[in-house]
Amino acid sequence: MTSDQARTLIAERFPGAQTAGDAPMAVTVPVDAWARFARFAKETLGCWFFSFLTAVDWKDEGLEVVAKIDNVDERLSLLVKARLGPGASACPSLSGVYRGAIWMERECYDMFGIRFEGHPDLRRILLGDDWEGYPLLKSYPMDAPHPPFR
């Protein structure tokens, strides 16, 4: 499947999605289409390989969740993005589509405070349970006292 073919299928199925580039192709979808798009990408575009998931804090514009998924056989690479919006911190979980998302969503929750709805075990993975705040948010105070690392 070529990037052009994928772009056409994406436009037909997700008219609100924006695409840019080819390698990887950046696809921006509304947050309510996040999990549906992931399932579509896996089943229709053949993107079976889940590479990573992270987030970006755009300050006043809110958080953006980013995942990279690939169709290795066809050399189709997608960088899928969903903007949560100002003050929002909830996103559907991809764990039902990609098992590899389980760990990375926990990490994203731990660092950014994003609650992945439908996640089977959403809890801190890197920091202790007594840690306050989310260190990768730009609003996080750098001089805040912290419990010692274990």
C-alpha positions in Angstrom: 0.0 0.0 0.0 1.4 3.4 -1.0 1.1 6.6 1.1 -1.3 7.9 -1.5 -3.6 4.9 -1.2 -3.5 5.1 2.6 -4.2 8.8 2.4 -7.3 8.1 0.2 -8.6 5.4 2.6 -8.1 7.7 5.6 -9.9 10.6 3.9 -12.9 8.3 3.0 -13.2 6.8 6.5 -12.1 9.7 8.7 -13.1 13.0 6.9 -12.0 15.1 9.8 -8.4 13.7 9.8 -5.5 15.7 8.5 -2.6 14.1 6.8 0.9 15.4 6.0 4.2 14.0 4.7 5.0 10.5 3.6 7.7 8.8 5.7 6.2 8.9 8.3 2.8 10.2 7.3 1.5 12.4 10.1 -2.2 11.8 10.7 -4.1 14.1 13.1 -7.5 12.8 14.3 -10.0 14.1 16.8 -9.5 12.5 20.2 -12.9 10.7 20.0 -11.6 8.9 16.9 -8.2 8.0 18.4 -9.0 4.3 19.2 -11.2 3.8 16.1 -8.4 5.1 13.9 -5.9 2.8 15.5 -8.1 -0.2 14.8 -8.7 1.0 11.2 -5.0 1.4 10.7 -4.3 -2.1 12.0 -7.1 -3.9 10.2 -7.3 -1.9 6.9 -3.9 -0.3 6.4 -2.0 -3.3 7.9 -0.2 -1.3 10.6 0.4 -4.2 12.9 3.7 -2.9 14.4 3.2 -0.5 17.3 6.4 1.4 17.8 5.8 4.0 20.6 3.3 6.3 22.3 4.1 9.6 24.0 2.7 13.1 24.5 3.5 16.7 24.0 2.5 19.6 26.3 1.6 22.5 24.1 0.9 24.7 27.2 -2.3 26.8 26.5 -3.3 24.6 23.6 -3.3 21.4 25.8 -1.8 18.0 25.5 -1.3 16.0 22.4 -0.9 12.2 22.3 1.3 10.8 19.6 1.7 7.2 18.5 3.9 5.6 15.8 2.5 2.6 14.0 3.8 0.8 10.9 3.0 -1.6 8.1 6.4 -3.1 7.9 5.7 -5.2 4.8 4.5 -2.2 2.8 6.8 0.3 4.3 4.0 2.5 5.5 4.7 4.5 8.6 2.1 6.6 10.4 2.7 9.1 13.2 -0.9 9.4 14.6 -1.7 12.5 16.7 -4.7 13.6 18.8 -5.0 16.9 20.5 -6.8 16.6 23.9 -7.4 20.4 24.2 -6.9 22.9 26.9 -7.4 21.5 30.4 -8.3 18.0 29.1 -6.3 15.0 30.3 -8.4 11.9 29.1 -7.8 9.8 26.0 -9.2 6.5 24.9 -6.7 3.6 25.5 -5.1 1.8 22.5 -4.4 -1.2 24.7 -7.3 -3.1 23.2 -5.8 -2.7 19.7 -2.1 -2.9 20.5 -0.9 -4.7 23.6 2.4 -2.7 23.5 0.4 0.4 24.3 -0.2 -0.9 27.9 3.3 0.0 29.2 3.6 3.2 27.2 0.2 4.5 28.3 1.2 3.9 31.9 4.5 5.9 31.3 2.5 8.7 29.6 0.1 8.7 32.6 3.0 8.8 35.0 4.9 11.7 33.2 2.0 13.8 31.8 -1.1 12.8 33.9 -3.1 11.6 30.9 -5.8 9.1 31.9 -6.2 6.5 29.2 -9.9 5.4 29.4 -10.3 1.6 29.2 -6.7 0.9 30.2 -6.5 -2.4 32.1 -4.0 -1.3 34.8 -3.4 2.5 34.7 -1.0 3.3 37.6 2.4 4.8 38.0 5.2 2.9 36.4 8.4 5.0 36.8 7.7 7.2 39.9 6.6 6.1 43.4 3.0 6.2 44.4 3.8 9.1 46.7 5.2 11.3 43.9 3.1 14.5 43.4 2.5 15.9 40.0 3.6 15.0 36.5 7.2 16.0 35.7 6.9 16.4 31.9 4.1 19.0 32.1 5.5 22.4 31.3 3.6 23.7 34.3 5.5 21.4 36.7 7.7 23.3 39.1 11.3 22.3 38.6 12.3 23.3 42.1 9.5 21.3 43.9 10.6 19.0 46.7 10.3 15.3 45.7 10.4 12.1 47.6 13.7 10.3 47.0 13.9 7.8 44.1 13.7 4.2 45.1 
